[in-house]
Amino acid sequence: MSDKIRWGLIGLGWIARKFAKGLAFVPDAEIYAVASRSQERADAFGAEFGATKRYGSYEALAEDADVDVVYIGTPHNYHLSHTLMNLDAGKHVLCEKPFAVNAGEAKIMIERAREKNLFLMDAFWTRYFPAMYKLRELLAEEVIGDVMLVTADFGGRGPVAPEKRHFNPDLAGGALLDVGSYCVQFASMVYGKQPSDIVSQYTIGSTGVDELSVALFKYSDYEMATMTSAIRLGTPHEARVMGSDGYIAMPDFWHPSELTLVRPGQERETWRFPYEGEGFQFEAIEVGKCIRAGLTESAIYTLDETLAIMETLDRIRASWGLRYPFES
Ligand SMILES: NC(=O)c1ccc[n+]([C@@H]2O[C@H](COP(=O)([O-])OP(=O)(O)OC[C@H]3O[C@@H](n4cnc5c(N)ncnc54)[C@H](OP(=O)(O)O)[C@@H]3O)[C@@H](O)[C@H]2O)c1
């Protein structure tokens, strides 16, 4: 491997652009190659971000022996095939969230990475922010006692737009996989396990995907969580972790820059962790660290946990009877 980790980006849409901007803050990384279904888009994106190689097909990038790790920024339903294509070509992979459409797909991806001894990570960038390290530290110190309730909401407001992937069942649209998955992974991080019981309410909209849902998770008698997800409703995007001795509030928990500890009879304490850009550098730094250390997964977010989260998402969808057209 060269001094810099050579990234290849495929699927040059909205999020790939943000990830590319984040890589600019990672000193030992470079955008070596980019690939789009369109040569024109690859050329434009590549010129903007200074990529050495600009491919008009995803396959061509996978075949480039000089790419160390591939970032997959395509819609959810392609995560399986694009991850396998790159693992089979000997590349490490960072795959956008949700990692896959369902646990069956996730299992295949994880098994292939393990078989090939290659690095694979679910791109829940949320996990790697300095504020999230602080939250994990406070929870490990049990500053709020026993955690009994987690609440998290993630909704984005917008009109019904059948042309957008969010509303398209063929692209595994819907709020749960797109944004509700953030809430599920947050609760999973806090409790370190998946719920034993789940009940939820949901609305399937005119395009056939979930537009609004609330799920209630129970882990044990005194461990619960509520998760809200929406694609037609803007919500505050706040997570709260409540325990027997106080609570911690984290605004914008999906890309946090601060958290506040509130304990009865004590001064509120707020920690601020400002960062450069939008924060995609933190997950890229974690990938780089792991690859350089010869690790095939991140200890902060293991592949077993990724799979467990996919199983929880499956359970919620199964309770609604929501299956995508391509799911057998
Ligand atoms: N981490 C985050 O904060 C975050 C935020 C938003 C989205 N995401 C995830 O990133 C993935 C992409 O989301 P996005 O919002 O960037 O989507 P997007 O703007 O629609 O971009 C997706 C890109 O995938 C490629 N693609 C390949 N086949 C496609 C098809 N049949 N239809 C549409 N696009 C296709 C296209 O790139 P080319 O035309 O260049 O081939 C397209 O530009 C999703 O899985 C999403 O959940 C993550």
The ligand as an SDF file (V2000), in Angstrom:
LIG
                    3D

 48 52  0  0  0  0  0  0  0  0999 V2000
  -24.3400    8.4360    5.3270 N   0  0  0  0  0  0  0  0  0  0  0  0
  -25.2920    9.3130    5.0480 C   0  0  0  0  0  0  0  0  0  0  0  0
  -25.4750   10.3200    5.7220 O   0  0  0  0  0  0  0  0  0  0  0  0
  -26.1590    9.0930    3.8470 C   0  0  0  0  0  0  0  0  0  0  0  0
  -26.9320   10.1610    3.3810 C   0  0  0  0  0  0  0  0  0  0  0  0
  -27.6760    9.9750    2.2170 C   0  0  0  0  0  0  0  0  0  0  0  0
  -27.6720    8.7410    1.5890 C   0  0  0  0  0  0  0  0  0  0  0  0
  -26.9530    7.7060    2.1050 N   0  0  0  0  0  0  0  0  0  0  0  0
  -26.9900    6.3930    1.4620 C   0  0  0  0  0  0  0  0  0  0  0  0
  -26.2490    6.4490    0.2490 O   0  0  0  0  0  0  0  0  0  0  0  0
  -26.9060    5.7170   -0.7770 C   0  0  0  0  0  0  0  0  0  0  0  0
  -27.1450    6.6440   -1.9640 C   0  0  0  0  0  0  0  0  0  0  0  0
  -27.9660    7.7140   -1.5620 O   0  0  0  0  0  0  0  0  0  0  0  0
  -27.9750    9.1440   -2.3270 P   0  0  0  0  0  0  0  0  0  0  0  0
  -28.9010   10.0030   -1.5630 O   0  0  0  0  0  0  0  0  0  0  0  0
  -26.5980    9.6190   -2.5960 O   0  0  0  0  0  0  0  0  0  0  0  0
  -28.6850    8.7200   -3.6840 O   0  0  0  0  0  0  0  0  0  0  0  0
  -28.5610    9.4020   -5.0960 P   0  0  0  0  0  0  0  0  0  0  0  0
  -28.2410   10.8650   -5.0020 O   0  0  0  0  0  0  0  0  0  0  0  0
  -29.7480    8.9620   -5.8550 O   0  0  0  0  0  0  0  0  0  0  0  0
  -27.2450    8.7320   -5.6990 O   0  0  0  0  0  0  0  0  0  0  0  0
  -27.1230    7.3710   -5.8980 C   0  0  0  0  0  0  0  0  0  0  0  0
  -26.1430    7.1500   -7.0410 C   0  0  0  0  0  0  0  0  0  0  0  0
  -26.1230    5.7400   -7.2650 O   0  0  0  0  0  0  0  0  0  0  0  0
  -25.9370    5.4820   -8.6400 C   0  0  0  0  0  0  0  0  0  0  0  0
  -26.9490    4.5490   -9.1430 N   0  0  0  0  0  0  0  0  0  0  0  0
  -26.7280    3.3160   -9.6430 C   0  0  0  0  0  0  0  0  0  0  0  0
  -27.8330    2.7400  -10.0580 N   0  0  0  0  0  0  0  0  0  0  0  0
  -28.8260    3.6120   -9.8190 C   0  0  0  0  0  0  0  0  0  0  0  0
  -30.2170    3.5760  -10.0640 C   0  0  0  0  0  0  0  0  0  0  0  0
  -30.8250    2.5400  -10.6320 N   0  0  0  0  0  0  0  0  0  0  0  0
  -30.9420    4.6490   -9.6910 N   0  0  0  0  0  0  0  0  0  0  0  0
  -30.3710    5.7080   -9.1160 C   0  0  0  0  0  0  0  0  0  0  0  0
  -29.0330    5.7910   -8.8620 N   0  0  0  0  0  0  0  0  0  0  0  0
  -28.2730    4.7520   -9.2280 C   0  0  0  0  0  0  0  0  0  0  0  0
  -25.9940    6.8250   -9.3540 C   0  0  0  0  0  0  0  0  0  0  0  0
  -24.6450    7.2080   -9.6090 O   0  0  0  0  0  0  0  0  0  0  0  0
  -24.0390    7.2150  -11.0860 P   0  0  0  0  0  0  0  0  0  0  0  0
  -25.1200    7.7910  -11.9430 O   0  0  0  0  0  0  0  0  0  0  0  0
  -22.8690    8.0840  -10.9110 O   0  0  0  0  0  0  0  0  0  0  0  0
  -23.7010    5.8280  -11.4730 O   0  0  0  0  0  0  0  0  0  0  0  0
  -26.5830    7.7670   -8.3460 C   0  0  0  0  0  0  0  0  0  0  0  0
  -26.1230    9.0770   -8.5050 O   0  0  0  0  0  0  0  0  0  0  0  0
  -28.2030    5.1620   -0.1470 C   0  0  0  0  0  0  0  0  0  0  0  0
  -28.0220    3.8190    0.2210 O   0  0  0  0  0  0  0  0  0  0  0  0
  -28.3970    6.0290    1.0870 C   0  0  0  0  0  0  0  0  0  0  0  0
  -29.0450    5.3690    2.1620 O   0  0  0  0  0  0  0  0  0  0  0  0
  -26.1870    7.8790    3.1990 C   0  0  0  0  0  0  0  0  0  0  0  0
  1  2  1  0
  2  3  2  0
  2  4  1  0
  4  5  1  0
  4 48  2  0
  5  6  2  0
  6  7  1  0
  7  8  2  0
  8  9  1  0
  8 48  1  0
  9 10  1  0
  9 46  1  0
 10 11  1  0
 11 12  1  0
 11 44  1  0
 12 13  1  0
 13 14  1  0
 14 15  2  0
 14 16  1  0
 14 17  1  0
 17 18  1  0
 18 19  2  0
 18 20  1  0
 18 21  1  0
 21 22  1  0
 22 23  1  0
 23 24  1  0
 23 42  1  0
 24 25  1  0
 25 26  1  0
 25 36  1  0
 26 27  1  0
 26 35  1  0
 27 28  2  0
 28 29  1  0
 29 30  1  0
 29 35  2  0
 30 31  1  0
 30 32  2  0
 32 33  1  0
 33 34  2  0
 34 35  1  0
 36 37  1  0
 36 42  1  0
 37 38  1  0
 38 39  2  0
 38 40  1  0
 38 41  1  0
 42 43  1  0
 44 45  1  0
 44 46  1  0
 46 47  1  0
M  CHG  2   8   1  16  -1
M  END
$$$$
